[in-house]
């Protein structure tokens, strides 16, 4: 089976981790945080949310150090729990992440319609998918270089807009340490976590980085940079927009830019939204295609999806995901049903983060003597705290959005049936099985060349 190529540096790891997270839809979430915390205290909710995600990143770092593989959480959960659990959960995780294309498409359409109403939103989506598709097929180094350029420019621009908006108000903060009622603060922190969701999607690039520790360093740096960028932008936006305009608006960032800097500012913000969506699509495609490649490599998906071209990229997986992603985007644009995707994504990501904490604890018991290049703290405080916090957040999300819970149940059932019946049929048809693990009854995926 052809291998992936190790060409990615720490700079690209940071850009990929931050790029999927910093999307057009996160501007809407940032406005919600500002609304819940009276604006000036938004940085507190963002900081707390970032620290919680930092704990999850520590757990991902330990697991990635143990098993640096394109399979990512599929391998982590298979080793920590069971092969069927790992495959079912990872497949659903990938299917759910495709919904990001739909959510991001809707958010971008709402933003662009305020400044360029004559351009069909679908035209932008097709153009962006075509660009990131060509870049990814031509090589991960080219796609990574593009990700570097756009992501760092985007983060700098968003932070500068926040500072300029604060400067227009003379940097006067009225309630920087008074976020308001406890209930509002808790909700703001939960929304603040949504600002960072997706940072871990850099782990499938573990077989393409020049050094394995770059994955953990990249996630940590991305979370720190994003926390600063989000805090500056959110406080600046709340200083310009009246409290009532921070919510019930599909594109508050465009309204903010127009009020603060005129139509030139609105056009600039629209350009930033396009850049944010491109980085999200590009980073998402880089991570999803590596997951798909790893699943096909172990015959959990049709083996043609594991084909690698002369640029050492899984081209079949990339093209397939582009087609599926476009279909999802069209469906959401036509239906307008995007809000349920926000809660579904936040809830599933919270469950995954919680399970990584449990997986760290489980693997420390199962494989205590295995070398760990990175540890999520000396004891069990970090992994167990991660599990408790994110299981609680997932519960809160799904209790308040029963349709999202129904989607979760139906999706998990479909993935379980696929793993139970379709995967054995695939492996029987192609006449080979992955190598057996040392633990009886388990069929692990390949751990990658770096091991």
VENKA-V64776 format. One line per field, one symbol per residue. ss: DSSP state (h for helix, s for strand, l for the rest). phi: phi as a letter, one per 40 degrees, with the letter a starting at -180 (. if undefined). A space follows every 50 residues. Layout:
ss: ???
phi: ???
This chain:
ss: lllllllslhhhhhhhhhhhhllhhhhhhhhhhhhhlllllhhhhhhhhh hhhhhhhhhhhhhhhhllllllhhhhhhhhllhhhhhhhhhhhhhhhhhh hhhhhhhhhhhhllllllllhhhhhhhhhhhhhhhhhllhhhhhhhhhhh hhhhhhhhhhhhhhhhhhlllllllllllllhhhhhhhhhhhhhllllhh hhhhhhhlsllllhhhhhhhhhhhhhhhhhhhhhhhhhhhllhhhhllll lhhhhhhhhhhhhhhhhhhhhhhhhhhhhhhhhhhhhhhhhhhhhhhlll llhhhhllllllllhhhhhhhhhhhhhhhhhhhhhlllhhhhhhhhhhhh hhhhhhhhhhhhhhhhllllllllllllllhhhhhhhhhhhhhhhhhhhh lhhhhhhhhhhhhhhhhhhhhhhhhhhhhlllllllllllllllllllll l
phi: .cccbcbcbddcccccccccccbdccccccccccccbfgccdcccccccc ccccccccccccccccbcaccfcdcdccccbaccccccccccdccccccd ccccccccccccccbbccccdccccccccccccccccchccccccccddc ccccccccccdccccccccgfcbcbcbbchddcccccccccccdcbchdc cccccccbccaddcccccccccccccdccccccccccccbccdcccbfac acccccccccbgccccccccccccccccccccccccccccccdccccbgc bdcccccbcccgbccccccccccccccccccccccgcbcccccccccccc ccccccccccccccccbccccbdbbcgcbbcccccdcccccccccccccc acdcccccccccccccccccbccdccccccgabccccccdgbbccccgcc c
